[in-house]
Amino acid sequence: MPQWSTSTSDDPLALPQEGLDVGREQHARKSPEDGRRPEHYRLIGIGAGPANLSLASLLYEDPTVPNVFFDRKNSFTWHDDQLIAGATLQVSIFKDLVSLSDPTNRFSFLSYLHEHGRIYHFLNAQFTEIPRSEFRNYLEWATGKNPNIVFSETVERVEFDDVFRVVTDRRQVTADNIAVGVGTVRWVPEFAYRHLGKDQFHVSEYGQRAADLAGKRVAVVGGGQSGAEVVLDLLSKLEPERPAEVQWISRRRNYFPLDDSTFTNDFFMPDYSDYFFRLPEAARSEINSQHVLTSDGISESTLRAIYQELYRVQFIEQDARRCTLLPNRAVSSVDQLPDGSWELSLTHNDERDQTQRAVVDAVVWATGYQPAPKTFLEPLLGRIETENGEFRVDEDFAVAWDGPVDRNIFVQNAVRAQRGLPDVNLSLNAWRAQRIANRLRGDPGSEPAVSFIDWSVKGGRE
């Protein structure tokens, strides 16, 4: 699934106003004055999404690791325009910023509920899946409680001269180590980029553009959780907000569920991540391809809700044209017709000699994300080792480079090919951050008990 990495004022489920005011006051207090003397830190974080926010939370008030985290956004956001009503998180509440590494930490999801006086209400609600808006609000709360997180400050470049020199649009600071956690950016097919705008847009803009789809023929391209949530939302709309027609296009052979079964979830344990890391490159690539549905399938509750909507639309409302399901097809091109509509050319995965066309008024590209560019590291790129387009990392997510061994460039959420599907998932966020924190402290720390499964013939239970 696309994992949520990147405003607040229009969110009906946002924190109470007094909570937001506290966060704004803290961020205002910690904004540096122009001309302030350079500062030195043990760690500087670049980006304040869930990955670096986990690290910042684990390091909070640790006097041995003075730190600061910069984010260019004006305030915290986390895919706010994808927070469709009813959308839920696909992982457990325990897979928050800190609980799986430090359950007593003040930045846990339970601490958030307790501080806001809603812990009993949350328990009584008996959520089988957490409302995604609530988890997003929890993340924002964590940024507001941590004065080491600074918004509205862009890192422009990072240089190295015995220490890392981090140049922002407001100052220059130095650090022994840096942690890069800038998340992901939208991805659409190259042929679609020039058409992006009001009638064609990435799912990350759905919240601000959904109202414009009323009465239109809409294609939703993408068979993962994001595409499914858009389809469900469009089918559920009442007049006059509903689209005239929805076509759901996916390259997958069907609309497959997320594999969330017990033994499959052992793929999302620390010892499996370490086992995966030690495998040959070809084996890692094959595993990621074979098991993509462990991370990028559709929640069964969402699939069930879509099927029920289809039943209602076709058999109760007797509107068989409103939704067309087109799996097992790839969009090969998109062109604008003289009347302003869009023609999508579809190639069937099995019947490749047949071309199908879909004519619509709007396209929602639910086609996922790719790692965000890290142009601020350009002064160091010649010194960094890469592997298939990724920075090559060691067992603690430190980049292999020609600098001193005690000067580290940590990267988060950017080495899926080396660490597997969980690298872009929330499941191992706290554990990965703990690995980095332990490296900074010079403490190997402790690891959780290993899986019931022996992954390696070399002795997985050693």
Secondary structure as a PSIPRED ss2 file (coil, helix, strand):
# PSIPRED VFORMAT (PSIPRED V4.0)

   1 M C   1.000  0.000  0.000
   2 P C   1.000  0.000  0.000
   3 Q C   1.000  0.000  0.000
   4 W C   1.000  0.000  0.000
   5 S C   1.000  0.000  0.000
   6 T C   1.000  0.000  0.000
   7 S C   1.000  0.000  0.000
   8 T C   1.000  0.000  0.000
   9 S C   1.000  0.000  0.000
  10 D C   1.000  0.000  0.000
  11 D C   1.000  0.000  0.000
  12 P C   1.000  0.000  0.000
  13 L C   1.000  0.000  0.000
  14 A C   1.000  0.000  0.000
  15 L C   1.000  0.000  0.000
  16 P C   1.000  0.000  0.000
  17 Q H   0.000  1.000  0.000
  18 E H   0.000  1.000  0.000
  19 G H   0.000  1.000  0.000
  20 L H   0.000  1.000  0.000
  21 D H   0.000  1.000  0.000
  22 V H   0.000  1.000  0.000
  23 G H   0.000  1.000  0.000
  24 R H   0.000  1.000  0.000
  25 E H   0.000  1.000  0.000
  26 Q H   0.000  1.000  0.000
  27 H H   0.000  1.000  0.000
  28 A H   0.000  1.000  0.000
  29 R H   0.000  1.000  0.000
  30 K H   0.000  1.000  0.000
  31 S C   1.000  0.000  0.000
  32 P C   1.000  0.000  0.000
  33 E C   1.000  0.000  0.000
  34 D C   1.000  0.000  0.000
  35 G C   1.000  0.000  0.000
  36 R C   1.000  0.000  0.000
  37 R C   1.000  0.000  0.000
  38 P C   1.000  0.000  0.000
  39 E C   1.000  0.000  0.000
  40 H E   0.000  0.000  1.000
  41 Y E   0.000  0.000  1.000
  42 R E   0.000  0.000  1.000
  43 L E   0.000  0.000  1.000
  44 I E   0.000  0.000  1.000
  45 G E   0.000  0.000  1.000
  46 I E   0.000  0.000  1.000
  47 G C   1.000  0.000  0.000
  48 A C   1.000  0.000  0.000
  49 G C   1.000  0.000  0.000
  50 P H   0.000  1.000  0.000
  51 A H   0.000  1.000  0.000
  52 N H   0.000  1.000  0.000
  53 L H   0.000  1.000  0.000
  54 S H   0.000  1.000  0.000
  55 L H   0.000  1.000  0.000
  56 A H   0.000  1.000  0.000
  57 S H   0.000  1.000  0.000
  58 L H   0.000  1.000  0.000
  59 L C   1.000  0.000  0.000
  60 Y C   1.000  0.000  0.000
  61 E C   1.000  0.000  0.000
  62 D C   1.000  0.000  0.000
  63 P C   1.000  0.000  0.000
  64 T C   1.000  0.000  0.000
  65 V C   1.000  0.000  0.000
  66 P C   1.000  0.000  0.000
  67 N E   0.000  0.000  1.000
  68 V E   0.000  0.000  1.000
  69 F E   0.000  0.000  1.000
  70 F E   0.000  0.000  1.000
  71 D C   1.000  0.000  0.000
  72 R C   1.000  0.000  0.000
  73 K C   1.000  0.000  0.000
  74 N C   1.000  0.000  0.000
  75 S C   1.000  0.000  0.000
  76 F C   1.000  0.000  0.000
  77 T C   1.000  0.000  0.000
  78 W C   1.000  0.000  0.000
  79 H C   1.000  0.000  0.000
  80 D H   0.000  1.000  0.000
  81 D H   0.000  1.000  0.000
  82 Q H   0.000  1.000  0.000
  83 L C   1.000  0.000  0.000
  84 I C   1.000  0.000  0.000
  85 A C   1.000  0.000  0.000
  86 G C   1.000  0.000  0.000
  87 A C   1.000  0.000  0.000
  88 T E   0.000  0.000  1.000
  89 L C   1.000  0.000  0.000
  90 Q C   1.000  0.000  0.000
  91 V C   1.000  0.000  0.000
  92 S C   1.000  0.000  0.000
  93 I C   1.000  0.000  0.000
  94 F C   1.000  0.000  0.000
  95 K C   1.000  0.000  0.000
  96 D C   1.000  0.000  0.000
  97 L C   1.000  0.000  0.000
  98 V C   1.000  0.000  0.000
  99 S C   1.000  0.000  0.000
 100 L C   1.000  0.000  0.000
 101 S C   1.000  0.000  0.000
 102 D C   1.000  0.000  0.000
 103 P C   1.000  0.000  0.000
 104 T C   1.000  0.000  0.000
 105 N C   1.000  0.000  0.000
 106 R C   1.000  0.000  0.000
 107 F C   1.000  0.000  0.000
 108 S C   1.000  0.000  0.000
 109 F H   0.000  1.000  0.000
 110 L H   0.000  1.000  0.000
 111 S H   0.000  1.000  0.000
 112 Y H   0.000  1.000  0.000
 113 L H   0.000  1.000  0.000
 114 H H   0.000  1.000  0.000
 115 E H   0.000  1.000  0.000
 116 H C   1.000  0.000  0.000
 117 G C   1.000  0.000  0.000
 118 R C   1.000  0.000  0.000
 119 I H   0.000  1.000  0.000
 120 Y H   0.000  1.000  0.000
 121 H H   0.000  1.000  0.000
 122 F H   0.000  1.000  0.000
 123 L H   0.000  1.000  0.000
 124 N H   0.000  1.000  0.000
 125 A H   0.000  1.000  0.000
 126 Q C   1.000  0.000  0.000
 127 F C   1.000  0.000  0.000
 128 T C   1.000  0.000  0.000
 129 E C   1.000  0.000  0.000
 130 I C   1.000  0.000  0.000
 131 P E   0.000  0.000  1.000
 132 R H   0.000  1.000  0.000
 133 S H   0.000  1.000  0.000
 134 E H   0.000  1.000  0.000
 135 F H   0.000  1.000  0.000
 136 R H   0.000  1.000  0.000
 137 N H   0.000  1.000  0.000
 138 Y H   0.000  1.000  0.000
 139 L H   0.000  1.000  0.000
 140 E H   0.000  1.000  0.000
 141 W H   0.000  1.000  0.000
 142 A H   0.000  1.000  0.000
 143 T H   0.000  1.000  0.000
 144 G H   0.000  1.000  0.000
 145 K H   0.000  1.000  0.000
 146 N C   1.000  0.000  0.000
 147 P C   1.000  0.000  0.000
 148 N C   1.000  0.000  0.000
 149 I E   0.000  0.000  1.000
 150 V E   0.000  0.000  1.000
 151 F C   1.000  0.000  0.000
 152 S C   1.000  0.000  0.000
 153 E C   1.000  0.000  0.000
 154 T C   1.000  0.000  0.000
 155 V E   0.000  0.000  1.000
 156 E E   0.000  0.000  1.000
 157 R E   0.000  0.000  1.000
 158 V E   0.000  0.000  1.000
 159 E E   0.000  0.000  1.000
 160 F E   0.000  0.000  1.000
 161 D C   1.000  0.000  0.000
 162 D C   1.000  0.000  0.000
 163 V C   1.000  0.000  0.000
 164 F E   0.000  0.000  1.000
 165 R E   0.000  0.000  1.000
 166 V E   0.000  0.000  1.000
 167 V E   0.000  0.000  1.000
 168 T E   0.000  0.000  1.000
 169 D C   1.000  0.000  0.000
 170 R C   1.000  0.000  0.000
 171 R C   1.000  0.000  0.000
 172 Q E   0.000  0.000  1.000
 173 V E   0.000  0.000  1.000
 174 T E   0.000  0.000  1.000
 175 A E   0.000  0.000  1.000
 176 D E   0.000  0.000  1.000
 177 N E   0.000  0.000  1.000
 178 I E   0.000  0.000  1.000
 179 A E   0.000  0.000  1.000
 180 V E   0.000  0.000  1.000
 181 G C   1.000  0.000  0.000
 182 V C   1.000  0.000  0.000
 183 G C   1.000  0.000  0.000
 184 T E   0.000  0.000  1.000
 185 V E   0.000  0.000  1.000
 186 R E   0.000  0.000  1.000
 187 W C   1.000  0.000  0.000
 188 V C   1.000  0.000  0.000
 189 P C   1.000  0.000  0.000
 190 E H   0.000  1.000  0.000
 191 F H   0.000  1.000  0.000
 192 A H   0.000  1.000  0.000
 193 Y H   0.000  1.000  0.000
 194 R H   0.000  1.000  0.000
 195 H H   0.000  1.000  0.000
 196 L C   1.000  0.000  0.000
 197 G C   1.000  0.000  0.000
 198 K C   1.000  0.000  0.000
 199 D C   1.000  0.000  0.000
 200 Q E   0.000  0.000  1.000
 201 F E   0.000  0.000  1.000
 202 H E   0.000  0.000  1.000
 203 V H   0.000  1.000  0.000
 204 S H   0.000  1.000  0.000
 205 E H   0.000  1.000  0.000
 206 Y H   0.000  1.000  0.000
 207 G H   0.000  1.000  0.000
 208 Q H   0.000  1.000  0.000
 209 R H   0.000  1.000  0.000
 210 A H   0.000  1.000  0.000
 211 A H   0.000  1.000  0.000
 212 D H   0.000  1.000  0.000
 213 L H   0.000  1.000  0.000
 214 A C   1.000  0.000  0.000
 215 G C   1.000  0.000  0.000
 216 K C   1.000  0.000  0.000
 217 R E   0.000  0.000  1.000
 218 V E   0.000  0.000  1.000
 219 A E   0.000  0.000  1.000
 220 V E   0.000  0.000  1.000
 221 V E   0.000  0.000  1.000
 222 G C   1.000  0.000  0.000
 223 G C   1.000  0.000  0.000
 224 G C   1.000  0.000  0.000
 225 Q H   0.000  1.000  0.000
 226 S H   0.000  1.000  0.000
 227 G H   0.000  1.000  0.000
 228 A H   0.000  1.000  0.000
 229 E H   0.000  1.000  0.000
 230 V H   0.000  1.000  0.000
 231 V H   0.000  1.000  0.000
 232 L H   0.000  1.000  0.000
 233 D H   0.000  1.000  0.000
 234 L H   0.000  1.000  0.000
 235 L H   0.000  1.000  0.000
 236 S H   0.000  1.000  0.000
 237 K C   1.000  0.000  0.000
 238 L C   1.000  0.000  0.000
 239 E C   1.000  0.000  0.000
 240 P C   1.000  0.000  0.000
 241 E C   1.000  0.000  0.000
 242 R C   1.000  0.000  0.000
 243 P C   1.000  0.000  0.000
 244 A C   1.000  0.000  0.000
 245 E E   0.000  0.000  1.000
 246 V E   0.000  0.000  1.000
 247 Q E   0.000  0.000  1.000
 248 W E   0.000  0.000  1.000
 249 I E   0.000  0.000  1.000
 250 S C   1.000  0.000  0.000
 251 R C   1.000  0.000  0.000
 252 R C   1.000  0.000  0.000
 253 R C   1.000  0.000  0.000
 254 N C   1.000  0.000  0.000
 255 Y C   1.000  0.000  0.000
 256 F C   1.000  0.000  0.000
 257 P E   0.000  0.000  1.000
 258 L C   1.000  0.000  0.000
 259 D C   1.000  0.000  0.000
 260 D C   1.000  0.000  0.000
 261 S C   1.000  0.000  0.000
 262 T C   1.000  0.000  0.000
 263 F C   1.000  0.000  0.000
 264 T H   0.000  1.000  0.000
 265 N H   0.000  1.000  0.000
 266 D H   0.000  1.000  0.000
 267 F H   0.000  1.000  0.000
 268 F H   0.000  1.000  0.000
 269 M C   1.000  0.000  0.000
 270 P H   0.000  1.000  0.000
 271 D H   0.000  1.000  0.000
 272 Y H   0.000  1.000  0.000
 273 S H   0.000  1.000  0.000
 274 D H   0.000  1.000  0.000
 275 Y H   0.000  1.000  0.000
 276 F H   0.000  1.000  0.000
 277 F H   0.000  1.000  0.000
 278 R H   0.000  1.000  0.000
 279 L C   1.000  0.000  0.000
 280 P C   1.000  0.000  0.000
 281 E H   0.000  1.000  0.000
 282 A H   0.000  1.000  0.000
 283 A H   0.000  1.000  0.000
 284 R H   0.000  1.000  0.000
 285 S H   0.000  1.000  0.000
 286 E H   0.000  1.000  0.000
 287 I H   0.000  1.000  0.000
 288 N H   0.000  1.000  0.000
 289 S H   0.000  1.000  0.000
 290 Q H   0.000  1.000  0.000
 291 H C   1.000  0.000  0.000
 292 V C   1.000  0.000  0.000
 293 L H   0.000  1.000  0.000
 294 T H   0.000  1.000  0.000
 295 S H   0.000  1.000  0.000
 296 D H   0.000  1.000  0.000
 297 G C   1.000  0.000  0.000
 298 I E   0.000  0.000  1.000
 299 S C   1.000  0.000  0.000
 300 E H   0.000  1.000  0.000
 301 S H   0.000  1.000  0.000
 302 T H   0.000  1.000  0.000
 303 L H   0.000  1.000  0.000
 304 R H   0.000  1.000  0.000
 305 A H   0.000  1.000  0.000
 306 I H   0.000  1.000  0.000
 307 Y H   0.000  1.000  0.000
 308 Q H   0.000  1.000  0.000
 309 E H   0.000  1.000  0.000
 310 L H   0.000  1.000  0.000
 311 Y H   0.000  1.000  0.000
 312 R H   0.000  1.000  0.000
 313 V H   0.000  1.000  0.000
 314 Q H   0.000  1.000  0.000
 315 F H   0.000  1.000  0.000
 316 I H   0.000  1.000  0.000
 317 E C   1.000  0.000  0.000
 318 Q C   1.000  0.000  0.000
 319 D C   1.000  0.000  0.000
 320 A C   1.000  0.000  0.000
 321 R C   1.000  0.000  0.000
 322 R C   1.000  0.000  0.000
 323 C E   0.000  0.000  1.000
 324 T E   0.000  0.000  1.000
 325 L E   0.000  0.000  1.000
 326 L E   0.000  0.000  1.000
 327 P C   1.000  0.000  0.000
 328 N C   1.000  0.000  0.000
 329 R E   0.000  0.000  1.000
 330 A E   0.000  0.000  1.000
 331 V E   0.000  0.000  1.000
 332 S E   0.000  0.000  1.000
 333 S E   0.000  0.000  1.000
 334 V E   0.000  0.000  1.000
 335 D E   0.000  0.000  1.000
 336 Q E   0.000  0.000  1.000
 337 L C   1.000  0.000  0.000
 338 P C   1.000  0.000  0.000
 339 D C   1.000  0.000  0.000
 340 G C   1.000  0.000  0.000
 341 S C   1.000  0.000  0.000
 342 W E   0.000  0.000  1.000
 343 E E   0.000  0.000  1.000
 344 L E   0.000  0.000  1.000
 345 S E   0.000  0.000  1.000
 346 L E   0.000  0.000  1.000
 347 T E   0.000  0.000  1.000
 348 H E   0.000  0.000  1.000
 349 N C   1.000  0.000  0.000
 350 D C   1.000  0.000  0.000
 351 E C   1.000  0.000  0.000
 352 R C   1.000  0.000  0.000
 353 D C   1.000  0.000  0.000
 354 Q C   1.000  0.000  0.000
 355 T E   0.000  0.000  1.000
 356 Q E   0.000  0.000  1.000
 357 R E   0.000  0.000  1.000
 358 A E   0.000  0.000  1.000
 359 V E   0.000  0.000  1.000
 360 V E   0.000  0.000  1.000
 361 D C   1.000  0.000  0.000
 362 A E   0.000  0.000  1.000
 363 V E   0.000  0.000  1.000
 364 V E   0.000  0.000  1.000
 365 W E   0.000  0.000  1.000
 366 A C   1.000  0.000  0.000
 367 T C   1.000  0.000  0.000
 368 G C   1.000  0.000  0.000
 369 Y E   0.000  0.000  1.000
 370 Q E   0.000  0.000  1.000
 371 P E   0.000  0.000  1.000
 372 A C   1.000  0.000  0.000
 373 P C   1.000  0.000  0.000
 374 K C   1.000  0.000  0.000
 375 T H   0.000  1.000  0.000
 376 F H   0.000  1.000  0.000
 377 L H   0.000  1.000  0.000
 378 E H   0.000  1.000  0.000
 379 P H   0.000  1.000  0.000
 380 L H   0.000  1.000  0.000
 381 L H   0.000  1.000  0.000
 382 G H   0.000  1.000  0.000
 383 R H   0.000  1.000  0.000
 384 I E   0.000  0.000  1.000
 385 E C   1.000  0.000  0.000
 386 T E   0.000  0.000  1.000
 387 E E   0.000  0.000  1.000
 388 N C   1.000  0.000  0.000
 389 G C   1.000  0.000  0.000
 390 E E   0.000  0.000  1.000
 391 F E   0.000  0.000  1.000
 392 R C   1.000  0.000  0.000
 393 V E   0.000  0.000  1.000
 394 D C   1.000  0.000  0.000
 395 E C   1.000  0.000  0.000
 396 D C   1.000  0.000  0.000
 397 F C   1.000  0.000  0.000
 398 A E   0.000  0.000  1.000
 399 V E   0.000  0.000  1.000
 400 A C   1.000  0.000  0.000
 401 W E   0.000  0.000  1.000
 402 D C   1.000  0.000  0.000
 403 G C   1.000  0.000  0.000
 404 P C   1.000  0.000  0.000
 405 V C   1.000  0.000  0.000
 406 D C   1.000  0.000  0.000
 407 R C   1.000  0.000  0.000
 408 N C   1.000  0.000  0.000
 409 I E   0.000  0.000  1.000
 410 F E   0.000  0.000  1.000
 411 V E   0.000  0.000  1.000
 412 Q C   1.000  0.000  0.000
 413 N C   1.000  0.000  0.000
 414 A C   1.000  0.000  0.000
 415 V C   1.000  0.000  0.000
 416 R H   0.000  1.000  0.000
 417 A H   0.000  1.000  0.000
 418 Q H   0.000  1.000  0.000
 419 R H   0.000  1.000  0.000
 420 G C   1.000  0.000  0.000
 421 L H   0.000  1.000  0.000
 422 P H   0.000  1.000  0.000
 423 D H   0.000  1.000  0.000
 424 V H   0.000  1.000  0.000
 425 N C   1.000  0.000  0.000
 426 L H   0.000  1.000  0.000
 427 S H   0.000  1.000  0.000
 428 L H   0.000  1.000  0.000
 429 N H   0.000  1.000  0.000
 430 A H   0.000  1.000  0.000
 431 W H   0.000  1.000  0.000
 432 R H   0.000  1.000  0.000
 433 A H   0.000  1.000  0.000
 434 Q H   0.000  1.000  0.000
 435 R H   0.000  1.000  0.000
 436 I H   0.000  1.000  0.000
 437 A H   0.000  1.000  0.000
 438 N H   0.000  1.000  0.000
 439 R H   0.000  1.000  0.000
 440 L H   0.000  1.000  0.000
 441 R H   0.000  1.000  0.000
 442 G C   1.000  0.000  0.000
 443 D C   1.000  0.000  0.000
 444 P C   1.000  0.000  0.000
 445 G C   1.000  0.000  0.000
 446 S C   1.000  0.000  0.000
 447 E C   1.000  0.000  0.000
 448 P C   1.000  0.000  0.000
 449 A C   1.000  0.000  0.000
 450 V C   1.000  0.000  0.000
 451 S C   1.000  0.000  0.000
 452 F C   1.000  0.000  0.000
 453 I C   1.000  0.000  0.000
 454 D C   1.000  0.000  0.000
 455 W C   1.000  0.000  0.000
 456 S C   1.000  0.000  0.000
 457 V C   1.000  0.000  0.000
 458 K C   1.000  0.000  0.000
 459 G C   1.000  0.000  0.000
 460 G C   1.000  0.000  0.000
 461 R C   1.000  0.000  0.000
 462 E C   1.000  0.000  0.000
